[in-house]
């Protein structure tokens, strides 16, 4: 008989904000540690499409904003504590523009940096 010592299951990232309008884009969470056999549940099937394969969980926003709690349970360690990730599906609440100059002549061109913020005031990642 072999005994394998494994660490408590974890998920990364634990918090993520996804843009509701990005229907083509999906985001992948990674399951860390644990036995390798997992049960993945989430609390709102109307907000995301979720695909679990091995140590990857891919989520894709659907058509409504809201908060999703994803729970990962180690199937081979039923007494171990589950781990959770929280995904905020949000529309853009606010845009911020930054330019190297404060004035621009009409008809001129200038590169701007655009930052988008979710409903909690956090900026969306570049991805």
OpenMM code with the backbone's topology and positions (N, CA, C; nanometers):
from openmm import Vec3, app, unit

residues = "UNK UNK UNK UNK UNK UNK UNK UNK UNK UNK UNK UNK UNK UNK UNK UNK UNK UNK UNK UNK UNK UNK UNK UNK UNK UNK UNK UNK UNK UNK UNK UNK UNK UNK UNK UNK UNK UNK UNK UNK UNK UNK UNK UNK UNK UNK UNK UNK UNK UNK UNK UNK UNK UNK UNK UNK UNK UNK UNK UNK UNK UNK UNK UNK UNK UNK UNK UNK UNK UNK UNK UNK UNK UNK UNK UNK UNK UNK UNK UNK UNK UNK UNK UNK UNK UNK UNK UNK UNK UNK UNK UNK UNK UNK UNK UNK UNK UNK UNK UNK UNK UNK UNK UNK UNK UNK UNK UNK UNK UNK UNK UNK UNK UNK UNK UNK UNK UNK UNK UNK UNK UNK UNK UNK UNK UNK UNK".split()
positions = [
    Vec3(0.0841, -0.1181, 0.0000),
    Vec3(0.0000, 0.0000, 0.0000),
    Vec3(0.0882, 0.1239, 0.0000),
    Vec3(0.0576, 0.2165, -0.0886),
    Vec3(0.1299, 0.3429, -0.0946),
    Vec3(0.0434, 0.4537, -0.0367),
    Vec3(0.1067, 0.5440, 0.0334),
    Vec3(0.0381, 0.6602, 0.0889),
    Vec3(0.0983, 0.7844, 0.0233),
    Vec3(0.0121, 0.8672, -0.0337),
    Vec3(0.0563, 0.9924, -0.0947),
    Vec3(0.0072, 1.1083, -0.0102),
    Vec3(0.0966, 1.1962, 0.0243),
    Vec3(0.0606, 1.3152, 0.1002),
    Vec3(0.0389, 1.4291, 0.0003),
    Vec3(-0.0800, 1.4888, 0.0047),
    Vec3(-0.1101, 1.5997, -0.0854),
    Vec3(-0.1512, 1.7212, -0.0036),
    Vec3(-0.1259, 1.8370, -0.0593),
    Vec3(-0.1660, 1.9619, 0.0061),
    Vec3(-0.3128, 1.9898, -0.0221),
    Vec3(-0.3682, 2.0768, 0.0588),
    Vec3(-0.5071, 2.1212, 0.0449),
    Vec3(-0.5289, 2.1800, -0.0940),
    Vec3(-0.6421, 2.1494, -0.1567),
    Vec3(-0.6754, 2.2034, -0.2886),
    Vec3(-0.6904, 2.3551, -0.2803),
    Vec3(-0.6481, 2.4223, -0.3869),
    Vec3(-0.6595, 2.5674, -0.3941),
    Vec3(-0.6947, 2.6043, -0.5374),
    Vec3(-0.7349, 2.7270, -0.5590),
    Vec3(-0.7711, 2.7754, -0.6927),
    Vec3(-0.7094, 2.9127, -0.7138),
    Vec3(-0.6730, 2.9410, -0.8378),
    Vec3(-0.6091, 3.0690, -0.8676),
    Vec3(-0.6620, 3.1222, -0.9989),
    Vec3(-0.7030, 3.2461, -1.0085),
    Vec3(-0.7136, 3.3426, -0.9001),
    Vec3(-0.8406, 3.3198, -0.8181),
    Vec3(-0.8423, 3.3757, -0.7008),
    Vec3(-0.9586, 3.3630, -0.6128),
    Vec3(-1.0672, 3.4640, -0.6485),
    Vec3(-1.0280, 3.5759, -0.7095),
    Vec3(-1.1216, 3.6807, -0.7479),
    Vec3(-1.0898, 3.7272, -0.8892),
    Vec3(-1.1941, 3.7465, -0.9703),
    Vec3(-1.1743, 3.7932, -1.1073),
    Vec3(-1.2975, 3.8695, -1.1514),
    Vec3(-1.2761, 3.9787, -1.2230),
    Vec3(-1.3848, 4.0559, -1.2804),
    Vec3(-1.3793, 4.0379, -1.4315),
    Vec3(-1.4899, 3.9936, -1.4904),
    Vec3(-1.4968, 3.9718, -1.6346),
    Vec3(-1.5969, 4.0681, -1.6956),
    Vec3(-1.5659, 4.1131, -1.8171),
    Vec3(-1.6507, 4.2073, -1.8884),
    Vec3(-1.7656, 4.1332, -1.9547),
    Vec3(-1.8857, 4.1751, -1.9266),
    Vec3(-2.0051, 4.1126, -1.9801),
    Vec3(-2.0088, 4.1175, -2.1328),
    Vec3(-1.9620, 4.2229, -2.1912),
    Vec3(-1.9649, 4.2386, -2.3367),
    Vec3(-1.8646, 4.1527, -2.4106),
    Vec3(-1.7748, 4.0835, -2.3391),
    Vec3(-1.6720, 4.0016, -2.4023),
    Vec3(-1.7239, 3.8592, -2.4189),
    Vec3(-1.8250, 3.8408, -2.5038),
    Vec3(-1.8887, 3.7101, -2.5190),
    Vec3(-1.7995, 3.6092, -2.5896),
    Vec3(-1.7005, 3.6563, -2.6641),
    Vec3(-1.6104, 3.5644, -2.7338),
    Vec3(-1.4966, 3.5184, -2.6436),
    Vec3(-1.4634, 3.5968, -2.5434),
    Vec3(-1.3497, 3.5657, -2.4585),
    Vec3(-1.3866, 3.4799, -2.3401),
    Vec3(-1.2966, 3.3902, -2.3061),
    Vec3(-1.3144, 3.3053, -2.1888),
    Vec3(-1.1940, 3.3243, -2.0987),
    Vec3(-1.2131, 3.2955, -1.9714),
    Vec3(-1.1045, 3.3073, -1.8744),
    Vec3(-1.0845, 3.1720, -1.8085),
    Vec3(-0.9574, 3.1368, -1.7836),
    Vec3(-0.9265, 3.0070, -1.7246),
    Vec3(-0.8710, 3.0236, -1.5841),
    Vec3(-0.9320, 2.9512, -1.4903),
    Vec3(-0.8817, 2.9423, -1.3539),
    Vec3(-0.8044, 2.8116, -1.3427),
    Vec3(-0.7074, 2.8077, -1.2531),
    Vec3(-0.6239, 2.6892, -1.2354),
    Vec3(-0.6454, 2.6308, -1.0963),
    Vec3(-0.6653, 2.4985, -1.0926),
    Vec3(-0.6773, 2.4275, -0.9649),
    Vec3(-0.5374, 2.3844, -0.9231),
    Vec3(-0.4993, 2.4213, -0.8022),
    Vec3(-0.3658, 2.3908, -0.7501),
    Vec3(-0.3745, 2.2849, -0.6412),
    Vec3(-0.2694, 2.2082, -0.6295),
    Vec3(-0.2546, 2.1067, -0.5247),
    Vec3(-0.3677, 2.0038, -0.5313),
    Vec3(-0.3967, 1.9366, -0.4205),
    Vec3(-0.5018, 1.8363, -0.4149),
    Vec3(-0.4640, 1.7064, -0.4838),
    Vec3(-0.5605, 1.6143, -0.4887),
    Vec3(-0.5359, 1.4795, -0.5402),
    Vec3(-0.5364, 1.4706, -0.6920),
    Vec3(-0.6018, 1.5645, -0.7589),
    Vec3(-0.6140, 1.5596, -0.9044),
    Vec3(-0.7523, 1.5183, -0.9503),
    Vec3(-0.8389, 1.4799, -0.8591),
    Vec3(-0.9765, 1.4428, -0.8913),
    Vec3(-1.0694, 1.5395, -0.8181),
    Vec3(-1.1403, 1.6227, -0.8954),
    Vec3(-1.2137, 1.7329, -0.8347),
    Vec3(-1.3600, 1.7354, -0.8774),
    Vec3(-1.4426, 1.7889, -0.7890),
    Vec3(-1.5818, 1.8191, -0.8183),
    Vec3(-1.5923, 1.9717, -0.8207),
    Vec3(-1.6455, 2.0257, -0.9294),
    Vec3(-1.6573, 2.1703, -0.9448),
    Vec3(-1.8050, 2.2070, -0.9532),
    Vec3(-1.8462, 2.2965, -0.8647),
    Vec3(-1.9843, 2.3462, -0.8626),
    Vec3(-1.9817, 2.4981, -0.8727),
    Vec3(-2.0907, 2.5557, -0.9225),
    Vec3(-2.1056, 2.7011, -0.9209),
    Vec3(-2.2515, 2.7357, -0.8999),
    Vec3(-2.2752, 2.8532, -0.8457),
    Vec3(-2.4089, 2.8846, -0.7952),
    Vec3(-2.5031, 2.9547, -0.8909),
    Vec3(-2.4597, 2.9933, -1.0099),
    Vec3(-2.5511, 3.0632, -1.0995),
    Vec3(-2.5242, 3.0247, -1.2447),
    Vec3(-2.5951, 2.9248, -1.2940),
    Vec3(-2.5752, 2.8738, -1.4292),
    Vec3(-2.6239, 2.9710, -1.5362),
    Vec3(-2.6998, 3.0731, -1.4985),
    Vec3(-2.7500, 3.1694, -1.5959),
    Vec3(-2.6458, 3.2732, -1.6373),
    Vec3(-2.5381, 3.2873, -1.5609),
    Vec3(-2.4413, 3.3942, -1.5868),
    Vec3(-2.3196, 3.3510, -1.6669),
    Vec3(-2.2792, 3.2249, -1.6537),
    Vec3(-2.1572, 3.1800, -1.7217),
    Vec3(-2.1755, 3.0405, -1.7800),
    Vec3(-2.0921, 3.0125, -1.8789),
    Vec3(-2.0720, 2.8750, -1.9241),
    Vec3(-1.9442, 2.8295, -1.8559),
    Vec3(-1.9443, 2.7119, -1.7966),
    Vec3(-1.8280, 2.6626, -1.7243),
    Vec3(-1.7886, 2.5263, -1.7792),
    Vec3(-1.6587, 2.5102, -1.8072),
    Vec3(-1.6049, 2.3814, -1.8518),
    Vec3(-1.4900, 2.3460, -1.7593),
    Vec3(-1.4978, 2.2269, -1.6979),
    Vec3(-1.3922, 2.1792, -1.6082),
    Vec3(-1.3219, 2.0614, -1.6750),
    Vec3(-1.1902, 2.0738, -1.6903),
    Vec3(-1.1095, 1.9655, -1.7472),
    Vec3(-0.9785, 1.9589, -1.6703),
    Vec3(-0.9589, 1.8483, -1.6008),
    Vec3(-0.8400, 1.8238, -1.5193),
    Vec3(-0.8195, 1.9359, -1.4190),
    Vec3(-0.7166, 2.0173, -1.4328),
    Vec3(-0.6877, 2.1251, -1.3374),
    Vec3(-0.7231, 2.2633, -1.3925),
    Vec3(-0.8031, 2.2677, -1.4967),
    Vec3(-0.8424, 2.3943, -1.5580),
    Vec3(-0.9942, 2.4115, -1.5507),
    Vec3(-1.0371, 2.5317, -1.5164),
    Vec3(-1.1786, 2.5680, -1.5185),
    Vec3(-1.1904, 2.6890, -1.6105),
    Vec3(-1.2629, 2.6726, -1.7193),
    Vec3(-1.2805, 2.7818, -1.8145),
    Vec3(-1.4210, 2.8380, -1.7981),
    Vec3(-1.4277, 2.9701, -1.7800),
    Vec3(-1.5568, 3.0372, -1.7653),
    Vec3(-1.5730, 3.1385, -1.8779),
    Vec3(-1.6956, 3.1470, -1.9268),
    Vec3(-1.7276, 3.2400, -2.0348),
    Vec3(-1.8552, 3.3139, -1.9957),
    Vec3(-1.8513, 3.4483, -1.9886),
    Vec3(-1.9708, 3.5248, -1.9537),
    Vec3(-2.0811, 3.5029, -2.0563),
    Vec3(-2.2053, 3.5025, -2.0084),
    Vec3(-2.3186, 3.4849, -2.1001),
    Vec3(-2.3880, 3.6189, -2.1227),
    Vec3(-2.5091, 3.6366, -2.0702),
    Vec3(-2.5853, 3.7552, -2.1085),
    Vec3(-2.6333, 3.8424, -1.9929),
    Vec3(-2.5826, 3.8196, -1.8729),
    Vec3(-2.6290, 3.9001, -1.7597),
    Vec3(-2.5141, 3.9252, -1.6624),
    Vec3(-2.5227, 4.0360, -1.5921),
    Vec3(-2.4219, 4.0706, -1.4920),
    Vec3(-2.4575, 4.0054, -1.3593),
    Vec3(-2.3560, 3.9807, -1.2769),
    Vec3(-2.3799, 3.9235, -1.1447),
    Vec3(-2.2543, 3.8619, -1.0872),
    Vec3(-2.2674, 3.8042, -0.9699),
    Vec3(-2.1558, 3.7442, -0.8977),
    Vec3(-2.1724, 3.5922, -0.8953),
    Vec3(-2.0651, 3.5208, -0.9239),
    Vec3(-2.0666, 3.3747, -0.9244),
    Vec3(-1.9651, 3.3244, -0.8232),
    Vec3(-2.0041, 3.2234, -0.7480),
    Vec3(-1.9132, 3.1565, -0.6556),
    Vec3(-1.8871, 3.0166, -0.7112),
    Vec3(-1.7594, 2.9888, -0.7403),
    Vec3(-1.7184, 2.8574, -0.7890),
    Vec3(-1.6561, 2.7824, -0.6722),
    Vec3(-1.7006, 2.6591, -0.6501),
    Vec3(-1.6501, 2.5765, -0.5409),
    Vec3(-1.5811, 2.4545, -0.5981),
    Vec3(-1.4586, 2.4277, -0.5484),
    Vec3(-1.3834, 2.3093, -0.5896),
    Vec3(-1.3660, 2.2196, -0.4678),
    Vec3(-1.4100, 2.0938, -0.4839),
    Vec3(-1.4002, 1.9935, -0.3780),
    Vec3(-1.3066, 1.8839, -0.4263),
    Vec3(-1.2147, 1.8427, -0.3420),
    Vec3(-1.1250, 1.7320, -0.3749),
    Vec3(-1.2029, 1.6018, -0.3552),
    Vec3(-1.2333, 1.5329, -0.4647),
    Vec3(-1.3179, 1.4125, -0.4597),
    Vec3(-1.2548, 1.2992, -0.3801),
    Vec3(-1.1225, 1.2938, -0.3740),
    Vec3(-1.0555, 1.1858, -0.3011),
    Vec3(-1.0251, 1.2216, -0.1566),
    Vec3(-1.0520, 1.3448, -0.1189),
    Vec3(-1.0335, 1.3900, 0.0194),
    Vec3(-1.1622, 1.4567, 0.0660),
    Vec3(-1.2676, 1.3801, 0.0860),
    Vec3(-1.3987, 1.4396, 0.1160),
    Vec3(-1.4052, 1.5181, 0.2464),
    Vec3(-1.3131, 1.4950, 0.3390),
    Vec3(-1.3160, 1.5703, 0.4646),
    Vec3(-1.2357, 1.6997, 0.4564),
    Vec3(-1.1639, 1.7191, 0.3462),
    Vec3(-1.0844, 1.8415, 0.3296),
    Vec3(-1.1768, 1.9597, 0.3005),
    Vec3(-1.1310, 2.0783, 0.3364),
    Vec3(-1.2076, 2.2002, 0.3118),
    Vec3(-1.2111, 2.2304, 0.1615),
    Vec3(-1.3265, 2.2666, 0.1068),
    Vec3(-1.3316, 2.3084, -0.0338),
    Vec3(-1.2677, 2.4460, -0.0490),
    Vec3(-1.2336, 2.4809, -0.1715),
    Vec3(-1.1811, 2.6143, -0.2001),
    Vec3(-1.2791, 2.6854, -0.2918),
    Vec3(-1.2742, 2.8180, -0.2907),
    Vec3(-1.3721, 2.8967, -0.3656),
    Vec3(-1.3037, 3.0042, -0.4492),
    Vec3(-1.3668, 3.0373, -0.5615),
    Vec3(-1.3288, 3.1533, -0.6422),
    Vec3(-1.4552, 3.2346, -0.6655),
    Vec3(-1.4407, 3.3650, -0.6707),
    Vec3(-1.5541, 3.4543, -0.6930),
    Vec3(-1.5304, 3.5297, -0.8230),
    Vec3(-1.6282, 3.5205, -0.9136),
    Vec3(-1.6189, 3.5856, -1.0436),
    Vec3(-1.7288, 3.6907, -1.0518),
    Vec3(-1.6899, 3.8154, -1.0802),
    Vec3(-1.7864, 3.9228, -1.0999),
    Vec3(-1.8020, 3.9430, -1.2502),
    Vec3(-1.9231, 3.9222, -1.3000),
    Vec3(-1.9546, 3.9524, -1.4390),
    Vec3(-2.0174, 4.0905, -1.4373),
    Vec3(-1.9532, 4.1844, -1.5050),
    Vec3(-1.9983, 4.3228, -1.4951),
    Vec3(-1.9904, 4.3918, -1.6306),
    Vec3(-2.0825, 4.4819, -1.6520),
    Vec3(-2.0735, 4.5700, -1.7662),
    Vec3(-1.9757, 4.6816, -1.7303),
    Vec3(-1.9293, 4.7548, -1.8273),
    Vec3(-1.8399, 4.8670, -1.7982),
    Vec3(-1.9212, 4.9769, -1.7308),
    Vec3(-1.8765, 5.0158, -1.6133),
    Vec3(-1.9445, 5.1195, -1.5361),
    Vec3(-1.8870, 5.2572, -1.5685),
    Vec3(-1.7547, 5.2603, -1.5943),
    Vec3(-1.6887, 5.3895, -1.6141),
    Vec3(-1.5650, 5.3701, -1.7020),
    Vec3(-1.5355, 5.4670, -1.7865),
    Vec3(-1.4134, 5.4686, -1.8661),
    Vec3(-1.3283, 5.5861, -1.8219),
    Vec3(-1.1981, 5.5656, -1.8245),
    Vec3(-1.1039, 5.6723, -1.7918),
    Vec3(-1.0057, 5.6844, -1.9084),
    Vec3(-0.9840, 5.8076, -1.9549),
    Vec3(-0.8898, 5.8329, -2.0637),
    Vec3(-0.7702, 5.9093, -2.0098),
    Vec3(-0.6508, 5.8741, -2.0598),
    Vec3(-0.5295, 5.9461, -2.0210),
    Vec3(-0.4527, 5.9790, -2.1478),
    Vec3(-0.4011, 6.1007, -2.1544),
    Vec3(-0.3199, 6.1413, -2.2694),
    Vec3(-0.1939, 6.2109, -2.2201),
    Vec3(-0.0894, 6.2072, -2.3012),
    Vec3(0.0354, 6.2732, -2.2601),
    Vec3(0.0241, 6.4260, -2.2596),
    Vec3(-0.0732, 6.4800, -2.3334),
    Vec3(-0.0937, 6.6257, -2.3375),
    Vec3(-0.2367, 6.6563, -2.2971),
    Vec3(-0.2583, 6.7729, -2.2416),
    Vec3(-0.3927, 6.8095, -2.1987),
    Vec3(-0.4718, 6.8786, -2.3093),
    Vec3(-0.4049, 6.9301, -2.4099),
    Vec3(-0.4724, 6.9962, -2.5213),
    Vec3(-0.4372, 6.9250, -2.6513),
    Vec3(-0.5343, 6.9255, -2.7442),
    Vec3(-0.5110, 6.8627, -2.8728),
    Vec3(-0.5765, 6.9504, -2.9791),
    Vec3(-0.5031, 6.9772, -3.0832),
    Vec3(-0.5560, 7.0602, -3.1900),
    Vec3(-0.6575, 6.9802, -3.2720),
    Vec3(-0.7650, 7.0471, -3.3144),
    Vec3(-0.8676, 6.9809, -3.3941),
    Vec3(-0.8056, 6.9221, -3.5199),
    Vec3(-0.8390, 6.7944, -3.5496),
    Vec3(-0.7863, 6.7261, -3.6673),
    Vec3(-0.6557, 6.6538, -3.6407),
    Vec3(-0.5954, 6.6757, -3.5238),
    Vec3(-0.4698, 6.6093, -3.4871),
    Vec3(-0.5006, 6.4689, -3.4341),
    Vec3(-0.3993, 6.3851, -3.4270),
    Vec3(-0.4133, 6.2504, -3.3726),
    Vec3(-0.3239, 6.2360, -3.2502),
    Vec3(-0.3702, 6.1545, -3.1552),
    Vec3(-0.2925, 6.1326, -3.0338),
    Vec3(-0.3305, 5.9954, -2.9776),
    Vec3(-0.2322, 5.9236, -2.9254),
    Vec3(-0.2599, 5.7976, -2.8584),
    Vec3(-0.3133, 5.8250, -2.7185),
    Vec3(-0.4187, 5.7521, -2.6818),
    Vec3(-0.4782, 5.7645, -2.5500),
    Vec3(-0.4728, 5.6294, -2.4796),
    Vec3(-0.4648, 5.6321, -2.3494),
    Vec3(-0.4735, 5.5100, -2.2691),
    Vec3(-0.6137, 5.5060, -2.2115),
    Vec3(-0.6848, 5.3971, -2.2384),
    Vec3(-0.8223, 5.3809, -2.1927),
    Vec3(-0.8258, 5.2753, -2.0831),
    Vec3(-0.8867, 5.3081, -1.9703),
    Vec3(-0.9072, 5.2119, -1.8617),
    Vec3(-1.0565, 5.1951, -1.8410),
    Vec3(-1.1001, 5.0687, -1.8288),
    Vec3(-1.2411, 5.0383, -1.8059),
    Vec3(-1.2577, 4.9875, -1.6636),
    Vec3(-1.3654, 5.0315, -1.5976),
    Vec3(-1.3898, 4.9955, -1.4585),
    Vec3(-1.5231, 4.9225, -1.4454),
    Vec3(-1.5258, 4.8212, -1.3581),
    Vec3(-1.6477, 4.7432, -1.3370),
    Vec3(-1.7393, 4.8117, -1.2362),
    Vec3(-1.8491, 4.7460, -1.2037),
    Vec3(-1.9492, 4.8057, -1.1152),
    Vec3(-1.9010, 4.8224, -0.9710),
    Vec3(-1.7902, 4.7581, -0.9346),
    Vec3(-1.7351, 4.7758, -0.8003),
    Vec3(-1.6219, 4.8793, -0.7980),
    Vec3(-1.5928, 4.9384, -0.9159),
    Vec3(-1.4887, 5.0409, -0.9246),
    Vec3(-1.3507, 4.9846, -0.9514),
    Vec3(-1.3384, 4.8528, -0.9694),
    Vec3(-1.2082, 4.7914, -0.9999),
    Vec3(-1.1887, 4.7909, -1.1511),
    Vec3(-1.0620, 4.8112, -1.1942),
    Vec3(-1.0385, 4.8118, -1.3377),
    Vec3(-1.0287, 4.6689, -1.3918),
    Vec3(-1.0717, 4.6544, -1.5172),
    Vec3(-1.0628, 4.5254, -1.5841),
    Vec3(-0.9179, 4.5021, -1.6212),
    Vec3(-0.8737, 4.3763, -1.6112),
    Vec3(-0.7391, 4.3414, -1.6542),
    Vec3(-0.7289, 4.3618, -1.8052),
    Vec3(-0.6061, 4.3716, -1.8547),
    Vec3(-0.5829, 4.3878, -1.9972),
    Vec3(-0.6424, 4.2718, -2.0740),
    Vec3(-0.6374, 4.1487, -2.0148),
    Vec3(-0.6921, 4.0331, -2.0856),
    Vec3(-0.8425, 4.0394, -2.0930),
] * unit.nanometer
topology = app.Topology()
chain = topology.addChain("A")
for resn in residues:
    res = topology.addResidue(resn, chain)
    for name in ("N", "CA", "C"):
        topology.addAtom(name, app.Element.getBySymbol(name[0]), res)
